[in-house]
Amino acid sequence: MPWLAYTRLPDDDLKAIFAYLRTLPAIANPVVAHPDTPEEKLRQPRQ
């Protein structure tokens, strides 16, 4: 992610980007915080 590039943007541009992102529909994206725990390993399908 090019965070440094965003540090130089004017506030109006950042607000416009934020406003645009808020118009996008949410998506389901479950994230496993600790995939290596024994509990999570049991939930993962075997390959």
N, C-alpha and C positions, 0 to 999 in steps of 0.2 A: 504494500500500500504506500503510495507516495505522500506520506504525511507532510514532509517538508514543503512540498509544492503547495499545499493548502494553507500553510502559515502566512503566505504573502498575499492571499486573496483578500480583497476588500470585504467588509462585513456584508454589504448588499449581495455580493456574489455567493457568500456562504449561506445567507438566508435563502437565496433563490434555490440553491442546491438542496437545502434542508426541506424547503416547501415542496420541491419536486419529489424527493424521496418519500415524503409523507403521502403522496398521491398514489404510490404503488401499492398493490395488494400484498398483504402479508402472505408468507409461504410457510408451510410446515417444514421445519428443519430440526428434528430432535438431535441434541448434542449430548454425547456421553462424556461427562466431565472426567471420569477416571476409568478408562477402558481396560486397564490392566488389573483391576481389583477382581478377586475371585468371584464376587457376585455377578459382575458384568461378563466375565468369561463364560459363566454358565448360561447367560441369556443369548450369547452370540451363536448363530447357527454354525454347525460344523461344516467345513469345506473339504 
